[in-house]
C-alpha cells in the first residue's frame, strides 16, 4: 500500500506551502517598510525644500527692500525732499536696477512709505532689521 507515501508527500507539500506563505508575508512586510522609509525620506526632503525656498524668498525680498530704501534716499537727495515726503513707485524706478520696480518673490506687496519710514513688505517675516 502506498498510502504512507501519499500522506508523506501531502505533509511535505503543506510544509512547503506554509514556508512559501511565510516567505511572501516577510517579503511583503519588507517592501511595505521600505516604502514607508522612502515616504519618510521624501517628506523630510520636501520639508527641507520648503524651508530653503521660504528662506531664499525672504532674503531676496529683504534685498529688494534695501534697494527701495536706497532708491528713496537718492530720490530725496536729488529732489530735495524731507522726512514727510513719499515717493511713488514710478519716481523710484530710475534709481532701481534695470529701472524696474522690484517684486517680492513670495507674492507680497511693497509699501514704499514716507522718507522717515523704511519700505515694508506685506509678507510677515520679510522685514528690514
Secondary structure, 3 states (H helix, E strand, C coil): CCHHHHHHHHHHHHHHHHHHHHHHHHHHHHHHHHHHHHHHHHHHHHHHHHHHHHHHHHHHHHHHHHHHHHHHHHHHHHHCCCCCCCCCHHHHHHHCHHHCCCCCCCCCCEECCCCCCCCEECCCCCCCC
